[in-house]
Amino acid sequence: MDTGEGVARSVTPAAASSAAVGTLRDLLESLGPHTLRLVGGDRARLARPAGEPVVHGPDEPIHDVVGAVVLLTGGRSDPAEVTDRIRQAAAAGASAVVVKAWGRDLGRAVEAAREADIALLCTPDEMAWRRLDAFVTAAGAARAAVPGEAGGIGDLFGLANAIAASLGGPVTIEEVDGRILAYSNLPDQEIDEIRRLAILGRRTPERPGDAAKYQAVIAAQGPVRFASSGPEYADRMAVAVRAGHQVLGVIFVLADRPKLVDDAERALLDAARSVALHLLRSREAVSPERERRGDALRGLLASSLDAASAAAALALPARASFVLATVRPVASELRAADAARVRDLITLHGEHWHPESAAVLEAGDVVLLLPVLDPPQDDRGQARLAARLRRLGTDLVTAARRSAGVELVVGFGAVVDGLAAVAGSRPLARRVVDTLLDPRADPPHGGVATLHDVRPQVVLACLRSGAPIDEDVLRLPAVRAVLRHDADQGTDYAGTLLAYLGSAGSVAATARALGVHENTARYRVRRLTEMFGVALDASDDTLVTWLQLRNAVRGPRGARG
């Protein structure tokens, strides 16, 4: 028996309280046996409240968990240790504990739960603990957000069941990137392997052609049907969930297990309108999962939370790579309604980049933490990443303008290795935005820029404020390339460039300073542009190139180029 993968601790805010979720029976009926099942304890115990999910690892004290659903994580723990933790949870007032079996007999755990008078639940071995935490939280948050709506069905999982019953096939309610928000769980409706994996991973598994299918659903005005790719998979029908022109999500229904009702397309359109109401209202409520990630990011930026603790709260590797974005409204103040919508848009766009991104409001800006799964290894990689970030920022600026009438600017800082370096990267991301809003600057790149785009302007801003300008992250790619080539090859292109810029572009003066023939000086200057892309006629770039080289080397050394 195993109680899962190691997770430090994760406690959802009170928004997912027992009053929100209801009883343990409600929770099991919402999530179904693909996520949770009762393995120990009298069914009368299912009438107990299902409070917030609380994640506990080995050797952590279990206390203050009255009414909670305790997820017992850790390695493949010794059965005696598991039974002891079950008793601790019961003594601390928990309503239920959740374990994984890993193919072992749960007899000792069942007996311990019976003696301790607590419900014992089991989740599939493949279910990540953070996914289960998110599902339990989502079930409670959805019920809290829209109590008593949609014909008496308060939670999104219940609404999925109602839609599945009316259509005659199993349903998922998803975000446009395939992330599962809720799913139906009716015993007479069979699911296929793709749906099972989607429930376990909280996301539809990626397969060739999936992106095109989602785009087809979003582009269509009504339901779209998709034939299965093989006999083991079900046919599907899907429809976009809209609020005006804004796409809030997608409903997918398996169309042949069993066959859908005759007027399934009309019923699916009606269901989309009900789901739109739920999603709009639920977005007005605080998402406990997002709030938890935001709190972790706030602590990380303030240096009140160490990298290891932040990594556990964010469900991210502490040693991964990250980039911070600063998002700022052009207007100094926003109406409360606009601010809430903009914050939601920023969070949604961040989660589209990576599900475990985090956003937090700080000093009038929204700071967005983006994991970078494939960090750039060279200048070309930097350029590719900058292009991806610009697309994300442009999508966000456009969405804010269209849906909230708000103008934003978005600045992306440098890629950093590890959460420990995130706080130190915050000033740089802020300087990128400051550069975009500087009235002395040229019109910004559509309100969006990366450090790669405006590095010379950021360097000059640092110079004005007295901050260092020769940190490696601030060096222009051309300056870095010149210095690297000189160090590796024993050349002195840096000296040639300093002499040329110091003589206001005079080849004759450059030749005299270097003690070479004018043709040699002219050749070396031409090679600077050909080999390293040095800008000799761009004011800010040229000035910063000279400044950074002047700091790196103390004038021409009369060497070889």
Order of alpha helices (4+ residues) and beta strands (2+ residues): beta-alpha-alpha-beta-beta-beta-alpha-beta-alpha-beta-alpha-alpha-alpha-beta-beta-alpha-alpha-beta-beta-beta-alpha-alpha-alpha-beta-alpha-beta-beta-alpha-beta-alpha-beta-alpha-alpha-alpha-alpha-alpha-alpha
